[in-house]
Amino acid sequence: MRVATRFVTYFAASLVVAVLWAGPAPVQAQVPSFESVTGHAFGERVTQAYQMQDYLEAVAAASDRVIVEQSGTSWEGRPLMHAIVTAPANHARLDEIQANAQALGDPRELSDAEAESIIADQPAVFWFGGSIHGFELSGSEAALKMLERLAMQDDAVTQTILENTVVIIDPMLNPDGRDAFAYHNHETMGAEANPDNQDWANDFTAWEALKYRTSHYYFDINRDWFAPYAQRDASPRACAASLAPASRNRQPRDGLRC
């Protein structure tokens, strides 16, 4: 019970970040602002994958609280990047923190005394991923805003979070889908708001949803229906193309749901 209470306490502390964006706090002047790196403010334009990468690398180069790693590459060649954000003292022992987290993951292998000994000096580890769907924009921007706060601010709450947590920020889970939508948005965005209710909304046609929501091969990264269906049909568009927008919940011929 004490283990659970300790981790819930850390979780609550980390969530304070989300509600304190506008709070006054000293700023580390050496950390570049988001706008100075990308050329636009948060929410002003759709941030593309290369701009996110530039910002991650710029913050990591300027702050001893942040390191950036590449976990892979998308099908279209875009790096899959994440930032590890914590206090410098925790960065110095990340291997130990990882090993301790793995040990705590299976309580059957530890006695209560061993678990208590580990968590007495163990920061909680949190992972935040943004924008698994290409046209869902706010997750990536929010993740980068969190990175800005944790890297730049020196207030007591931020310091407490950094000392007691290791925050892994992955702002672009689907860079291929996001950039496909970003290109579309940048090419069609006008000086005045589009009265069409499909602009910046989720009520796309079936093809638009498939094109901008998914990854390169129209794979919906947080769904599992497409993988078995693709084994039965050579066309990656077959499922969505077979269903009209008004009947998306109808069962396809093989019993799988689109």
Contacts in CASP RR format, 6 or more apart in sequence:
PFRMAT RR
TARGET T0000
AUTHOR 0000-0000-0000
METHOD contacts of the structure
MODEL  1
MRVATRFVTYFAASLVVAVLWAGPAPVQAQVPSFESVTGHAFGERVTQAY
QMQDYLEAVAAASDRVIVEQSGTSWEGRPLMHAIVTAPANHARLDEIQAN
AQALGDPRELSDAEAESIIADQPAVFWFGGSIHGFELSGSEAALKMLERL
AMQDDAVTQTILENTVVIIDPMLNPDGRDAFAYHNHETMGAEANPDNQDW
ANDFTAWEALKYRTSHYYFDINRDWFAPYAQRDASPRACAASLAPASRNR
QPRDGLRC
2 116 0 8 1.000
3 104 0 8 1.000
3 107 0 8 1.000
3 115 0 8 1.000
3 116 0 8 1.000
3 119 0 8 1.000
6 119 0 8 1.000
6 124 0 8 1.000
7 119 0 8 1.000
7 124 0 8 1.000
10 123 0 8 1.000
10 124 0 8 1.000
10 164 0 8 1.000
10 165 0 8 1.000
11 124 0 8 1.000
11 126 0 8 1.000
13 157 0 8 1.000
13 160 0 8 1.000
13 161 0 8 1.000
13 164 0 8 1.000
13 165 0 8 1.000
14 124 0 8 1.000
14 126 0 8 1.000
14 161 0 8 1.000
14 165 0 8 1.000
14 167 0 8 1.000
16 157 0 8 1.000
16 161 0 8 1.000
17 146 0 8 1.000
17 149 0 8 1.000
17 150 0 8 1.000
17 157 0 8 1.000
17 158 0 8 1.000
17 161 0 8 1.000
18 142 0 8 1.000
18 146 0 8 1.000
20 149 0 8 1.000
20 155 0 8 1.000
20 157 0 8 1.000
21 145 0 8 1.000
21 149 0 8 1.000
25 153 0 8 1.000
25 154 0 8 1.000
25 155 0 8 1.000
25 158 0 8 1.000
26 153 0 8 1.000
26 154 0 8 1.000
26 155 0 8 1.000
27 152 0 8 1.000
27 153 0 8 1.000
27 154 0 8 1.000
28 62 0 8 1.000
28 63 0 8 1.000
28 151 0 8 1.000
28 152 0 8 1.000
28 153 0 8 1.000
28 154 0 8 1.000
30 62 0 8 1.000
30 63 0 8 1.000
31 59 0 8 1.000
31 62 0 8 1.000
31 63 0 8 1.000
31 148 0 8 1.000
31 151 0 8 1.000
31 152 0 8 1.000
32 55 0 8 1.000
32 58 0 8 1.000
32 59 0 8 1.000
32 62 0 8 1.000
33 148 0 8 1.000
34 41 0 8 1.000
34 42 0 8 1.000
34 55 0 8 1.000
34 144 0 8 1.000
34 145 0 8 1.000
34 148 0 8 1.000
35 41 0 8 1.000
35 42 0 8 1.000
37 51 0 8 1.000
37 54 0 8 1.000
37 55 0 8 1.000
37 58 0 8 1.000
38 47 0 8 1.000
38 51 0 8 1.000
38 54 0 8 1.000
38 55 0 8 1.000
39 51 0 8 1.000
40 47 0 8 1.000
42 141 0 8 1.000
42 144 0 8 1.000
42 145 0 8 1.000
43 141 0 8 1.000
45 186 0 8 1.000
46 137 0 8 1.000
46 178 0 8 1.000
46 181 0 8 1.000
46 182 0 8 1.000
46 185 0 8 1.000
46 186 0 8 1.000
47 140 0 8 1.000
47 141 0 8 1.000
47 144 0 8 1.000
47 182 0 8 1.000
48 178 0 8 1.000
48 179 0 8 1.000
48 182 0 8 1.000
49 78 0 8 1.000
49 79 0 8 1.000
49 172 0 8 1.000
49 175 0 8 1.000
49 178 0 8 1.000
49 179 0 8 1.000
50 78 0 8 1.000
52 81 0 8 1.000
52 140 0 8 1.000
52 144 0 8 1.000
52 171 0 8 1.000
52 172 0 8 1.000
52 175 0 8 1.000
53 79 0 8 1.000
53 81 0 8 1.000
55 144 0 8 1.000
55 147 0 8 1.000
56 68 0 8 1.000
56 81 0 8 1.000
56 83 0 8 1.000
56 147 0 8 1.000
56 171 0 8 1.000
57 68 0 8 1.000
59 66 0 8 1.000
59 68 0 8 1.000
59 83 0 8 1.000
59 147 0 8 1.000
59 148 0 8 1.000
59 151 0 8 1.000
60 66 0 8 1.000
60 67 0 8 1.000
60 68 0 8 1.000
60 83 0 8 1.000
62 151 0 8 1.000
63 151 0 8 1.000
63 152 0 8 1.000
64 88 0 8 1.000
64 91 0 8 1.000
65 85 0 8 1.000
65 86 0 8 1.000
65 87 0 8 1.000
65 88 0 8 1.000
65 91 0 8 1.000
65 150 0 8 1.000
65 151 0 8 1.000
65 162 0 8 1.000
66 83 0 8 1.000
66 84 0 8 1.000
66 85 0 8 1.000
66 147 0 8 1.000
66 150 0 8 1.000
66 151 0 8 1.000
67 83 0 8 1.000
67 84 0 8 1.000
67 91 0 8 1.000
68 81 0 8 1.000
68 82 0 8 1.000
68 83 0 8 1.000
68 84 0 8 1.000
69 81 0 8 1.000
69 82 0 8 1.000
69 84 0 8 1.000
70 79 0 8 1.000
70 80 0 8 1.000
70 81 0 8 1.000
71 80 0 8 1.000
71 81 0 8 1.000
71 82 0 8 1.000
71 170 0 8 1.000
72 79 0 8 1.000
72 80 0 8 1.000
73 79 0 8 1.000
73 80 0 8 1.000
74 80 0 8 1.000
74 174 0 8 1.000
74 175 0 8 1.000
74 176 0 8 1.000
74 215 0 8 1.000
74 216 0 8 1.000
75 176 0 8 1.000
75 215 0 8 1.000
75 216 0 8 1.000
75 217 0 8 1.000
76 175 0 8 1.000
76 176 0 8 1.000
76 179 0 8 1.000
76 216 0 8 1.000
78 172 0 8 1.000
78 175 0 8 1.000
78 176 0 8 1.000
78 179 0 8 1.000
79 175 0 8 1.000
80 170 0 8 1.000
80 172 0 8 1.000
80 173 0 8 1.000
80 175 0 8 1.000
81 170 0 8 1.000
81 171 0 8 1.000
81 172 0 8 1.000
82 168 0 8 1.000
82 169 0 8 1.000
82 170 0 8 1.000
82 171 0 8 1.000
83 147 0 8 1.000
83 168 0 8 1.000
83 169 0 8 1.000
83 171 0 8 1.000
84 91 0 8 1.000
84 94 0 8 1.000
84 166 0 8 1.000
84 167 0 8 1.000
84 168 0 8 1.000
85 147 0 8 1.000
85 150 0 8 1.000
85 151 0 8 1.000
85 162 0 8 1.000
85 166 0 8 1.000
85 167 0 8 1.000
85 168 0 8 1.000
85 169 0 8 1.000
86 123 0 8 1.000
86 162 0 8 1.000
86 165 0 8 1.000
86 166 0 8 1.000
86 167 0 8 1.000
87 159 0 8 1.000
87 162 0 8 1.000
87 163 0 8 1.000
89 163 0 8 1.000
90 97 0 8 1.000
90 123 0 8 1.000
90 162 0 8 1.000
90 163 0 8 1.000
90 166 0 8 1.000
94 166 0 8 1.000
97 122 0 8 1.000
97 123 0 8 1.000
97 125 0 8 1.000
97 166 0 8 1.000
98 125 0 8 1.000
100 118 0 8 1.000
100 122 0 8 1.000
101 122 0 8 1.000
101 125 0 8 1.000
103 109 0 8 1.000
103 110 0 8 1.000
103 118 0 8 1.000
104 110 0 8 1.000
104 115 0 8 1.000
104 118 0 8 1.000
104 119 0 8 1.000
104 122 0 8 1.000
107 115 0 8 1.000
110 118 0 8 1.000
123 163 0 8 1.000
123 164 0 8 1.000
123 165 0 8 1.000
123 166 0 8 1.000
124 164 0 8 1.000
124 165 0 8 1.000
124 166 0 8 1.000
125 165 0 8 1.000
125 166 0 8 1.000
125 168 0 8 1.000
126 165 0 8 1.000
126 166 0 8 1.000
126 167 0 8 1.000
126 168 0 8 1.000
127 168 0 8 1.000
127 170 0 8 1.000
128 143 0 8 1.000
128 146 0 8 1.000
128 167 0 8 1.000
128 168 0 8 1.000
128 169 0 8 1.000
128 170 0 8 1.000
129 139 0 8 1.000
129 143 0 8 1.000
129 169 0 8 1.000
129 170 0 8 1.000
129 171 0 8 1.000
129 173 0 8 1.000
130 139 0 8 1.000
130 140 0 8 1.000
130 142 0 8 1.000
130 143 0 8 1.000
130 170 0 8 1.000
130 171 0 8 1.000
130 172 0 8 1.000
130 173 0 8 1.000
131 137 0 8 1.000
131 138 0 8 1.000
131 139 0 8 1.000
131 140 0 8 1.000
131 171 0 8 1.000
131 172 0 8 1.000
131 173 0 8 1.000
131 174 0 8 1.000
131 178 0 8 1.000
132 173 0 8 1.000
132 174 0 8 1.000
132 221 0 8 1.000
132 222 0 8 1.000
133 174 0 8 1.000
133 177 0 8 1.000
133 213 0 8 1.000
133 214 0 8 1.000
133 220 0 8 1.000
133 221 0 8 1.000
133 222 0 8 1.000
134 174 0 8 1.000
134 177 0 8 1.000
134 178 0 8 1.000
134 180 0 8 1.000
134 181 0 8 1.000
134 212 0 8 1.000
134 213 0 8 1.000
134 214 0 8 1.000
135 177 0 8 1.000
135 181 0 8 1.000
135 202 0 8 1.000
135 204 0 8 1.000
135 209 0 8 1.000
135 212 0 8 1.000
135 213 0 8 1.000
136 202 0 8 1.000
136 213 0 8 1.000
137 178 0 8 1.000
137 181 0 8 1.000
139 171 0 8 1.000
140 171 0 8 1.000
140 172 0 8 1.000
140 178 0 8 1.000
143 169 0 8 1.000
143 170 0 8 1.000
143 171 0 8 1.000
144 169 0 8 1.000
144 171 0 8 1.000
146 167 0 8 1.000
146 169 0 8 1.000
147 169 0 8 1.000
147 171 0 8 1.000
149 158 0 8 1.000
150 158 0 8 1.000
150 161 0 8 1.000
150 162 0 8 1.000
150 167 0 8 1.000
161 167 0 8 1.000
172 178 0 8 1.000
173 221 0 8 1.000
174 214 0 8 1.000
174 215 0 8 1.000
174 221 0 8 1.000
176 215 0 8 1.000
176 216 0 8 1.000
177 212 0 8 1.000
177 213 0 8 1.000
177 214 0 8 1.000
177 215 0 8 1.000
177 216 0 8 1.000
180 211 0 8 1.000
180 212 0 8 1.000
181 212 0 8 1.000
184 212 0 8 1.000
188 194 0 8 1.000
193 199 0 8 1.000
194 200 0 8 1.000
197 203 0 8 1.000
198 204 0 8 1.000
198 205 0 8 1.000
198 208 0 8 1.000
204 212 0 8 1.000
204 213 0 8 1.000
205 245 0 8 1.000
206 240 0 8 1.000
206 241 0 8 1.000
206 243 0 8 1.000
206 244 0 8 1.000
206 245 0 8 1.000
206 248 0 8 1.000
207 240 0 8 1.000
207 241 0 8 1.000
209 240 0 8 1.000
210 218 0 8 1.000
210 237 0 8 1.000
210 240 0 8 1.000
211 218 0 8 1.000
213 220 0 8 1.000
214 220 0 8 1.000
214 221 0 8 1.000
215 221 0 8 1.000
217 236 0 8 1.000
218 226 0 8 1.000
218 236 0 8 1.000
218 237 0 8 1.000
218 240 0 8 1.000
219 226 0 8 1.000
219 227 0 8 1.000
219 236 0 8 1.000
220 226 0 8 1.000
225 239 0 8 1.000
225 256 0 8 1.000
225 257 0 8 1.000
225 258 0 8 1.000
226 236 0 8 1.000
226 239 0 8 1.000
228 256 0 8 1.000
229 238 0 8 1.000
229 239 0 8 1.000
229 252 0 8 1.000
229 254 0 8 1.000
229 256 0 8 1.000
230 236 0 8 1.000
232 254 0 8 1.000
233 239 0 8 1.000
235 241 0 8 1.000
239 252 0 8 1.000
239 256 0 8 1.000
239 258 0 8 1.000
240 258 0 8 1.000
242 252 0 8 1.000
242 258 0 8 1.000
243 250 0 8 1.000
243 252 0 8 1.000
243 258 0 8 1.000
248 258 0 8 1.000
249 257 0 8 1.000
250 258 0 8 1.000
251 257 0 8 1.000
252 258 0 8 1.000
END
